[in-house]
Amino acid sequence: MAEEPLVTVEAVGRKCPIPIIMLAGRIREVPIGSVIAVTADDPAARTDIPSWCRMKMQEFVAEVPLEQGSAFHIRRMY
């Protein structure tokens, strides 16, 4: 069972890079080691969010399909 995110950033309907900008602005709302989710339906999010995680040394946990788009789970590492 995947860990439930403590915060969900709703970015469905927004084009990249807006979901990543929203994620970057809110990741500090969750404690280190906890999971934040971003919901997005822009196909670019599928590559952009994991890439952002690698660049920022955050852990990309999972992509969870939703009725519209996906929820991308990221674990805050620092």
KALINFEN-V589212 format. One record per residue. N is the residue number from 1. RES is the residue in one small letter. SS is DSSP state (H for helix, E for strand, C for the rest). PHI is phi in radians with two decimals (NA if undefined). Layout:
n=[N N]
res=[RES RES]
ss=[SS SS]
phi=[PHI PHI]
This chain:
n=[1 2 3 4 5 6 7 8 9 10 11 12 13 14 15 16 17 18 19 20 21 22 23 24 25 26 27 28 29 30 31 32 33 34 35 36 37 38 39 40 41 42 43 44 45 46 47 48 49 50 51 52 53 54 55 56 57 58 59 60 61 62 63 64 65 66 67 68 69 70 71 72 73 74 75 76 77 78]
res=[m a e e p l v t v e a v g r k c p i p i i m l a g r i r e v p i g s v i a v t a d d p a a r t d i p s w c r m k m q e f v a e v p l e q g s a f h i r r m y]
ss=[C C C C C C E E E E C C C C C C C H H H H H H H H H H H H C C C C C E E E E E E C C C C H H H H H H H H H H H H C C E E E E E E E C C C C E E E E E E C C C]
phi=[NA -1.26 -1.21 -1.30 -1.16 -1.41 -2.33 -2.11 -1.65 -1.51 -2.20 -1.08 1.59 -1.72 -1.59 -1.06 -1.65 -0.98 -1.01 -1.25 -1.08 -1.14 -1.06 -1.07 -1.32 -2.08 -1.06 -1.30 -1.29 -1.89 -1.15 -0.98 1.63 -1.68 -1.91 -2.05 -2.07 -2.14 -1.63 -2.66 -2.09 -1.31 -0.96 -1.13 -1.04 -1.05 -1.78 -1.19 -1.19 -1.04 -1.13 -1.06 -1.03 -1.11 -1.12 -1.69 0.98 -1.85 -1.65 -1.39 -1.61 -2.91 -1.93 -1.92 -1.09 -2.08 -1.01 -2.17 1.36 -2.48 -1.83 -1.78 -1.72 -2.24 -1.69 -1.27 -1.78 -2.70]
